[in-house]
């Protein structure tokens, strides 16, 4: 499993994305998750210069409907087969009927992407785990979709009241991307990685156990966005060894 970062973690730093990619590479990450609007010459040059891969292209359902070709072009430019729907509003998980409608729309988008050789994933927050009686909105979505894969955000899953590692084990055959995020599960608040309720070692072990291709660190509101990427990379390396892999590639260039 390769280790990357969602650059939203350092969105508070006022500098262009190519310079942020320099920071990410210095922190030892192997890749990033980008949006289709990042498909520019400057970004592609920075990715190449820093030997960074792109795990996936993050976007939204409306954006996919409006401009599928831009997403396909970004995937081709970034050499990735994976598109992630990053958010769907809570009301779309409030009832079984709402979830079924959401599932139909996601499956339709997955079909359109599949025709272009790409895979669609859905990224969870906490609101998908709403109680629907004998199931949750998230479980209902997994059951109701056929062609959608899932980017499991372990931090938000914990806030939603489920065990992150158990969730990965339960739906692991449909998961190849994992967001490694620490949070205060009860308060639903972001914390510096290692200071919250996430058992990072267990989450990484579960992600590796199911054969996830990427573990992507993210902190939506870091206390120190300059320091957080390196701090998280060092903690993750205790369980992944990715810093050694990156150093070996750099030495071989």
ABEGO torsion letter per residue (X at the ends): XBBBBBAAAAAABBBBAAAAAAAAAAAGBABBBBBAAABBAAAAAAAAAAGBBBABBBBBAAAAAABAAAAAAAAAAAGBABBBBABBBAAAAABAAAAAAAAAAAAAAAAAAAAAGBBBBBBBBAAAABBAEABBAAAAAAAABAABBBBBBAAAAAAAGBBAAAAAAAAAAABABBBBBBBBAAAGBBBBBGABABBAAAAAAAAAAAGBABBBBBBABBABAAAAAAAAAAAAAAAAGAAAAAAAAAAAX
